[in-house]
Every structure is written in structure tokens, then in C-alpha cells.
Amino acid sequence: MSPSSTNRGEREDRTDDPLARIRCVLVETTHTGNLGAVARALKTMGLTRLALVNPKQPPDAEALARASGADDLINLRKERKNGV
């Protein structure tokens, strides 16, 4: 099975997939729409790990609208108050 044909859970479990080790970390985000745009870009590149550190606002309808098919990355994100 190729990495592009796996779902999020399978990708993270595969240790031989280098994309599974990449995590995008956004720190102190202020505009939720940008969060959606980042999620969409990550999914387009085959990346699945998104982390937020101390976001100023939680993801909202604008973030989900701008994610345009990458809602799963927003919904499965890791969120921390300080550090990753």
C-alpha cells in the first residue's frame, strides 16, 4: 500500500513512512482562517500531523471552511498551552 493511499491512522503507525514523522506546529495563531488554509496545504502535501501551541482562538467555522476537505486535520490536531 502506498503512503498516499493510507488514511491518517495508518500513516502515523507506519515507521517507514518519513511523512509520518513531520509535524507542523503553529504558535499563538490569531486568525482561524489561516489555520484552515494550513490544514488544507498540509493535506495536499500528504502530511497529517498538526499541532497548535497557545492559540488565541479555537478553530471555528471559518477555519473549517478554509480547510476545504482537510477538516480531519483540524479535528485531530494536538493542542498545547506551552510548547510542543
A tleap script that builds the chain and sets N, CA, C and O, in Angstrom:
source leaprc.protein.ff14SB
mol = sequence {
  NMET SER PRO SER SER THR ASN ARG GLY GLU
  ARG GLU ASP ARG THR ASP ASP PRO LEU ALA
  ARG ILE ARG CYS VAL LEU VAL GLU THR THR
  HIE THR GLY ASN LEU GLY ALA VAL ALA ARG
  ALA LEU LYS THR MET GLY LEU THR ARG LEU
  ALA LEU VAL ASN PRO LYS GLN PRO PRO ASP
  ALA GLU ALA LEU ALA ARG ALA SER GLY ALA
  ASP ASP LEU ILE ASN LEU ARG LYS GLU ARG
  LYS ASN GLY CVAL
}
set mol.1.N position { 0.854 -1.182 0.000 }
set mol.1.CA position { 0.000 0.000 0.000 }
set mol.1.C position { 0.890 1.231 0.000 }
set mol.1.O position { 1.808 1.327 0.814 }
set mol.2.N position { 0.639 2.158 -0.882 }
set mol.2.CA position { 1.470 3.364 -0.966 }
set mol.2.C position { 1.065 4.364 0.102 }
set mol.2.O position { -0.088 4.358 0.533 }
set mol.3.N position { 1.995 5.243 0.552 }
set mol.3.CA position { 1.669 6.235 1.574 }
set mol.3.C position { 0.496 7.122 1.188 }
set mol.3.O position { -0.277 7.526 2.057 }
set mol.4.N position { 0.343 7.438 -0.100 }
set mol.4.CA position { -0.739 8.331 -0.499 }
set mol.4.C position { -2.106 7.669 -0.402 }
set mol.4.O position { -3.124 8.360 -0.410 }
set mol.5.N position { -2.149 6.328 -0.309 }
set mol.5.CA position { -3.434 5.650 -0.253 }
set mol.5.C position { -3.823 5.251 1.163 }
set mol.5.O position { -4.842 4.585 1.350 }
set mol.6.N position { -3.043 5.639 2.160 }
set mol.6.CA position { -3.371 5.290 3.534 }
set mol.6.C position { -4.166 6.401 4.187 }
set mol.6.O position { -4.122 7.552 3.754 }
set mol.7.N position { -4.897 6.044 5.238 }
set mol.7.CA position { -5.607 7.082 5.976 }
set mol.7.C position { -4.721 7.607 7.096 }
set mol.7.O position { -3.603 7.125 7.277 }
set mol.8.N position { -5.204 8.583 7.846 }
set mol.8.CA position { -4.401 9.247 8.858 }
set mol.8.C position { -3.842 8.269 9.887 }
set mol.8.O position { -2.650 8.329 10.190 }
set mol.9.N position { -4.649 7.386 10.426 }
set mol.9.CA position { -4.199 6.460 11.443 }
set mol.9.C position { -3.117 5.528 10.934 }
set mol.9.O position { -2.139 5.271 11.636 }
set mol.10.N position { -3.280 5.022 9.733 }
set mol.10.CA position { -2.287 4.132 9.161 }
set mol.10.C position { -0.970 4.862 8.933 }
set mol.10.O position { 0.100 4.304 9.177 }
set mol.11.N position { -1.040 6.086 8.472 }
set mol.11.CA position { 0.184 6.838 8.192 }
set mol.11.C position { 0.979 7.037 9.474 }
set mol.11.O position { 2.196 6.854 9.466 }
set mol.12.N position { 0.332 7.406 10.574 }
set mol.12.CA position { 1.058 7.646 11.810 }
set mol.12.C position { 1.644 6.365 12.380 }
set mol.12.O position { 2.658 6.420 13.076 }
set mol.13.N position { 1.046 5.220 12.111 }
set mol.13.CA position { 1.535 3.955 12.624 }
set mol.13.C position { 2.699 3.414 11.812 }
set mol.13.O position { 3.423 2.543 12.293 }
set mol.14.N position { 2.895 3.895 10.622 }
set mol.14.CA position { 3.962 3.378 9.755 }
set mol.14.C position { 5.270 4.074 10.080 }
set mol.14.O position { 5.408 5.276 9.853 }
set mol.15.N position { 6.218 3.339 10.603 }
set mol.15.CA position { 7.503 3.943 10.946 }
set mol.15.C position { 8.400 4.115 9.727 }
set mol.15.O position { 9.356 4.889 9.770 }
set mol.16.N position { 8.103 3.398 8.634 }
set mol.16.CA position { 8.931 3.519 7.441 }
set mol.16.C position { 8.494 4.683 6.546 }
set mol.16.O position { 9.138 4.949 5.531 }
set mol.17.N position { 7.435 5.363 6.897 }
set mol.17.CA position { 6.931 6.499 6.114 }
set mol.17.C position { 7.516 7.793 6.683 }
set mol.17.O position { 7.116 8.207 7.772 }
set mol.18.N position { 8.441 8.440 5.988 }
set mol.18.CA position { 9.057 9.656 6.529 }
set mol.18.C position { 8.062 10.792 6.753 }
set mol.18.O position { 8.285 11.636 7.621 }
set mol.19.N position { 6.971 10.832 5.993 }
set mol.19.CA position { 5.984 11.896 6.191 }
set mol.19.C position { 5.286 11.782 7.538 }
set mol.19.O position { 4.810 12.786 8.067 }
set mol.20.N position { 5.214 10.588 8.100 }
set mol.20.CA position { 4.553 10.385 9.389 }
set mol.20.C position { 5.329 11.032 10.536 }
set mol.20.O position { 4.779 11.240 11.618 }
set mol.21.N position { 6.593 11.347 10.306 }
set mol.21.CA position { 7.412 11.955 11.358 }
set mol.21.C position { 7.381 13.476 11.334 }
set mol.21.O position { 7.899 14.118 12.248 }
set mol.22.N position { 6.790 14.054 10.314 }
set mol.22.CA position { 6.764 15.511 10.182 }
set mol.22.C position { 5.531 16.061 10.883 }
set mol.22.O position { 4.417 15.584 10.668 }
set mol.23.N position { 5.742 17.066 11.721 }
set mol.23.CA position { 4.647 17.719 12.424 }
set mol.23.C position { 4.728 19.218 12.145 }
set mol.23.O position { 5.794 19.819 12.278 }
set mol.24.N position { 3.625 19.810 11.764 }
set mol.24.CA position { 3.555 21.256 11.573 }
set mol.24.C position { 3.047 21.870 12.876 }
set mol.24.O position { 1.985 21.497 13.374 }
set mol.25.N position { 3.812 22.809 13.421 }
set mol.25.CA position { 3.459 23.440 14.689 }
set mol.25.C position { 3.177 24.916 14.439 }
set mol.25.O position { 4.028 25.641 13.923 }
set mol.26.N position { 1.984 25.352 14.807 }
set mol.26.CA position { 1.621 26.765 14.712 }
set mol.26.C position { 1.567 27.334 16.120 }
set mol.26.O position { 0.906 26.773 16.994 }
set mol.27.N position { 2.257 28.444 16.345 }
set mol.27.CA position { 2.379 29.020 17.676 }
set mol.27.C position { 1.609 30.331 17.756 }
set mol.27.O position { 1.787 31.225 16.929 }
set mol.28.N position { 0.750 30.428 18.768 }
set mol.28.CA position { -0.030 31.631 19.064 }
set mol.28.C position { -0.761 32.177 17.844 }
set mol.28.O position { -0.666 33.363 17.528 }
set mol.29.N position { -1.487 31.302 17.165 }
set mol.29.CA position { -2.253 31.727 15.993 }
set mol.29.C position { -3.337 32.722 16.407 }
set mol.29.O position { -3.918 32.611 17.487 }
set mol.30.N position { -3.597 33.688 15.539 }
set mol.30.CA position { -4.613 34.695 15.844 }
set mol.30.C position { -5.784 34.666 14.870 }
set mol.30.O position { -6.887 35.075 15.231 }
set mol.31.N position { -5.574 34.196 13.658 }
set mol.31.CA position { -6.636 34.168 12.649 }
set mol.31.C position { -6.989 32.718 12.327 }
set mol.31.O position { -6.167 31.977 11.788 }
set mol.32.N position { -8.194 32.328 12.655 }
set mol.32.CA position { -8.585 30.932 12.482 }
set mol.32.C position { -8.639 30.518 11.014 }
set mol.32.O position { -8.446 29.345 10.696 }
set mol.33.N position { -8.896 31.456 10.131 }
set mol.33.CA position { -8.910 31.132 8.711 }
set mol.33.C position { -7.557 30.641 8.228 }
set mol.33.O position { -7.481 29.756 7.375 }
set mol.34.N position { -6.484 31.213 8.771 }
set mol.34.CA position { -5.141 30.762 8.404 }
set mol.34.C position { -4.902 29.324 8.843 }
set mol.34.O position { -4.205 28.573 8.161 }
set mol.35.N position { -5.471 28.942 9.969 }
set mol.35.CA position { -5.356 27.565 10.441 }
set mol.35.C position { -5.974 26.610 9.418 }
set mol.35.O position { -5.402 25.563 9.116 }
set mol.36.N position { -7.131 26.972 8.893 }
set mol.36.CA position { -7.771 26.151 7.872 }
set mol.36.C position { -6.934 26.056 6.606 }
set mol.36.O position { -6.824 24.987 6.006 }
set mol.37.N position { -6.350 27.163 6.207 }
set mol.37.CA position { -5.513 27.173 4.998 }
set mol.37.C position { -4.281 26.294 5.191 }
set mol.37.O position { -3.876 25.588 4.266 }
set mol.38.N position { -3.686 26.327 6.367 }
set mol.38.CA position { -2.519 25.488 6.652 }
set mol.38.C position { -2.924 24.012 6.621 }
set mol.38.O position { -2.209 23.184 6.055 }
set mol.39.N position { -4.059 23.686 7.222 }
set mol.39.CA position { -4.528 22.293 7.217 }
set mol.39.C position { -4.722 21.801 5.787 }
set mol.39.O position { -4.338 20.679 5.454 }
set mol.40.N position { -5.314 22.633 4.947 }
set mol.40.CA position { -5.526 22.257 3.542 }
set mol.40.C position { -4.189 22.029 2.830 }
set mol.40.O position { -4.043 21.060 2.085 }
set mol.41.N position { -3.223 22.908 3.054 }
set mol.41.CA position { -1.906 22.768 2.424 }
set mol.41.C position { -1.201 21.503 2.910 }
set mol.41.O position { -0.589 20.791 2.114 }
set mol.42.N position { -1.283 21.221 4.208 }
set mol.42.CA position { -0.657 20.012 4.746 }
set mol.42.C position { -1.234 18.766 4.092 }
set mol.42.O position { -0.498 17.876 3.665 }
set mol.43.N position { -2.547 18.711 4.019 }
set mol.43.CA position { -3.189 17.526 3.450 }
set mol.43.C position { -2.819 17.364 1.973 }
set mol.43.O position { -2.621 16.245 1.500 }
set mol.44.N position { -2.727 18.463 1.260 }
set mol.44.CA position { -2.341 18.420 -0.146 }
set mol.44.C position { -0.946 17.811 -0.309 }
set mol.44.O position { -0.684 17.110 -1.286 }
set mol.45.N position { -0.054 18.078 0.645 }
set mol.45.CA position { 1.319 17.556 0.580 }
set mol.45.C position { 1.446 16.172 1.196 }
set mol.45.O position { 2.537 15.601 1.204 }
set mol.46.N position { 0.349 15.623 1.712 }
set mol.46.CA position { 0.396 14.287 2.291 }
set mol.46.C position { 0.803 14.257 3.751 }
set mol.46.O position { 1.108 13.191 4.285 }
set mol.47.N position { 0.813 15.414 4.406 }
set mol.47.CA position { 1.160 15.493 5.825 }
set mol.47.C position { -0.117 15.438 6.654 }
set mol.47.O position { -1.176 15.879 6.207 }
set mol.48.N position { -0.010 14.892 7.871 }
set mol.48.CA position { -1.219 14.682 8.669 }
set mol.48.C position { -1.122 15.171 10.107 }
set mol.48.O position { -2.115 15.138 10.834 }
set mol.49.N position { 0.040 15.617 10.524 }
set mol.49.CA position { 0.202 15.984 11.938 }
set mol.49.C position { 0.230 17.500 12.095 }
set mol.49.O position { 1.128 18.174 11.592 }
set mol.50.N position { -0.757 18.019 12.794 }
set mol.50.CA position { -0.890 19.455 13.030 }
set mol.50.C position { -0.951 19.687 14.531 }
set mol.50.O position { -1.711 19.024 15.237 }
set mol.51.N position { -0.152 20.624 15.017 }
set mol.51.CA position { -0.147 20.960 16.435 }
set mol.51.C position { -0.294 22.466 16.597 }
set mol.51.O position { 0.278 23.244 15.834 }
set mol.52.N position { -1.062 22.861 17.593 }
set mol.52.CA position { -1.233 24.272 17.928 }
set mol.52.C position { -0.667 24.513 19.318 }
set mol.52.O position { -0.921 23.743 20.244 }
set mol.53.N position { 0.097 25.578 19.457 }
set mol.53.CA position { 0.628 25.970 20.758 }
set mol.53.C position { 0.014 27.308 21.120 }
set mol.53.O position { 0.205 28.302 20.420 }
set mol.54.N position { -0.716 27.324 22.209 }
set mol.54.CA position { -1.323 28.539 22.747 }
set mol.54.C position { -2.089 29.343 21.688 }
set mol.54.O position { -1.793 30.521 21.486 }
set mol.55.N position { -3.059 28.732 21.013 }
set mol.55.CA position { -3.832 29.503 20.019 }
set mol.55.C position { -4.674 30.568 20.710 }
set mol.55.O position { -5.199 30.346 21.801 }
set mol.56.N position { -4.797 31.714 20.073 }
set mol.56.CA position { -5.579 32.809 20.649 }
set mol.56.C position { -7.077 32.516 20.602 }
set mol.56.O position { -7.835 32.989 21.448 }
set mol.57.N position { -7.501 31.724 19.597 }
set mol.57.CA position { -8.905 31.329 19.464 }
set mol.57.C position { -8.947 29.874 19.028 }
set mol.57.O position { -8.061 29.415 18.307 }
set mol.58.N position { -9.966 29.148 19.456 }
set mol.58.CA position { -10.103 27.769 18.967 }
set mol.58.C position { -10.564 27.785 17.509 }
set mol.58.O position { -11.137 28.774 17.051 }
set mol.59.N position { -10.323 26.713 16.791 }
set mol.59.CA position { -10.813 26.640 15.407 }
set mol.59.C position { -12.336 26.846 15.379 }
set mol.59.O position { -13.058 26.352 16.245 }
set mol.60.N position { -12.796 27.574 14.382 }
set mol.60.CA position { -14.222 27.882 14.269 }
set mol.60.C position { -14.710 27.561 12.855 }
set mol.60.O position { -14.019 26.882 12.096 }
set mol.61.N position { -15.881 28.043 12.512 }
set mol.61.CA position { -16.477 27.765 11.201 }
set mol.61.C position { -15.590 28.280 10.061 }
set mol.61.O position { -15.504 27.648 9.009 }
set mol.62.N position { -14.938 29.415 10.268 }
set mol.62.CA position { -14.053 29.942 9.213 }
set mol.62.C position { -12.868 29.002 8.976 }
set mol.62.O position { -12.478 28.769 7.832 }
set mol.63.N position { -12.300 28.468 10.049 }
set mol.63.CA position { -11.184 27.525 9.903 }
set mol.63.C position { -11.628 26.290 9.127 }
set mol.63.O position { -10.915 25.825 8.238 }
set mol.64.N position { -12.786 25.763 9.455 }
set mol.64.CA position { -13.288 24.576 8.775 }
set mol.64.C position { -13.621 24.869 7.317 }
set mol.64.O position { -13.386 24.030 6.447 }
set mol.65.N position { -14.163 26.044 7.045 }
set mol.65.CA position { -14.486 26.409 5.656 }
set mol.65.C position { -13.214 26.541 4.828 }
set mol.65.O position { -13.169 26.077 3.688 }
set mol.66.N position { -12.195 27.158 5.378 }
set mol.66.CA position { -10.941 27.339 4.633 }
set mol.66.C position { -10.142 26.048 4.530 }
set mol.66.O position { -9.287 25.916 3.654 }
set mol.67.N position { -10.414 25.093 5.419 }
set mol.67.CA position { -9.729 23.803 5.352 }
set mol.67.C position { -10.152 23.048 4.095 }
set mol.67.O position { -9.361 22.283 3.541 }
set mol.68.N position { -11.363 23.247 3.647 }
set mol.68.CA position { -11.860 22.699 2.389 }
set mol.68.C position { -11.448 21.248 2.138 }
set mol.68.O position { -10.707 20.950 1.202 }
set mol.69.N position { -11.944 20.358 2.993 }
set mol.69.CA position { -11.645 18.941 2.832 }
set mol.69.C position { -10.564 18.434 3.765 }
set mol.69.O position { -10.287 17.235 3.783 }
set mol.70.N position { -9.953 19.302 4.532 }
set mol.70.CA position { -8.930 18.886 5.495 }
set mol.70.C position { -9.436 19.081 6.925 }
set mol.70.O position { -8.652 19.285 7.852 }
set mol.71.N position { -10.750 19.015 7.084 }
set mol.71.CA position { -11.350 19.175 8.413 }
set mol.71.C position { -10.787 18.153 9.402 }
set mol.71.O position { -10.638 18.444 10.589 }
set mol.72.N position { -10.478 16.959 8.906 }
set mol.72.CA position { -9.967 15.914 9.788 }
set mol.72.C position { -8.663 16.334 10.462 }
set mol.72.O position { -8.442 15.981 11.620 }
set mol.73.N position { -7.810 17.064 9.788 }
set mol.73.CA position { -6.570 17.520 10.408 }
set mol.73.C position { -6.847 18.510 11.536 }
set mol.73.O position { -6.177 18.490 12.569 }
set mol.74.N position { -7.828 19.364 11.332 }
set mol.74.CA position { -8.191 20.323 12.380 }
set mol.74.C position { -8.824 19.592 13.559 }
set mol.74.O position { -8.504 19.881 14.712 }
set mol.75.N position { -9.711 18.658 13.281 }
set mol.75.CA position { -10.403 17.945 14.346 }
set mol.75.C position { -9.486 17.007 15.121 }
set mol.75.O position { -9.754 16.721 16.288 }
set mol.76.N position { -8.414 16.524 14.504 }
set mol.76.CA position { -7.498 15.597 15.163 }
set mol.76.C position { -6.210 16.278 15.629 }
set mol.76.O position { -5.250 15.598 15.990 }
set mol.77.N position { -6.182 17.592 15.623 }
set mol.77.CA position { -4.971 18.336 15.990 }
set mol.77.C position { -4.592 18.087 17.447 }
set mol.77.O position { -5.425 17.712 18.273 }
set mol.78.N position { -3.337 18.302 17.729 }
set mol.78.CA position { -2.844 18.306 19.106 }
set mol.78.C position { -2.777 19.763 19.533 }
set mol.78.O position { -2.363 20.624 18.757 }
set mol.79.N position { -3.183 20.037 20.762 }
set mol.79.CA position { -3.174 21.424 21.223 }
set mol.79.C position { -2.499 21.488 22.592 }
set mol.79.O position { -2.774 20.677 23.476 }
set mol.80.N position { -1.622 22.458 22.743 }
set mol.80.CA position { -0.884 22.633 23.991 }
set mol.80.C position { -0.932 24.101 24.413 }
set mol.80.O position { -1.068 25.005 23.588 }
set mol.81.N position { -0.816 24.302 25.706 }
set mol.81.CA position { -0.766 25.681 26.209 }
set mol.81.C position { 0.645 26.245 26.101 }
set mol.81.O position { 0.807 27.414 25.750 }
set mol.82.N position { 1.674 25.445 26.396 }
set mol.82.CA position { 3.063 25.911 26.301 }
set mol.82.C position { 3.912 24.813 25.695 }
set mol.82.O position { 3.968 23.709 26.236 }
set mol.83.N position { 4.561 25.085 24.605 }
set mol.83.CA position { 5.482 24.128 23.995 }
set mol.83.C position { 4.789 22.950 23.331 }
set mol.83.O position { 3.572 22.783 23.420 }
set mol.84.N position { 5.597 22.144 22.665 }
set mol.84.CA position { 5.057 21.004 21.914 }
set mol.84.C position { 5.384 19.709 22.589 }
set mol.84.O position { 5.009 18.644 22.098 }
savepdb mol mol.pdb
quit
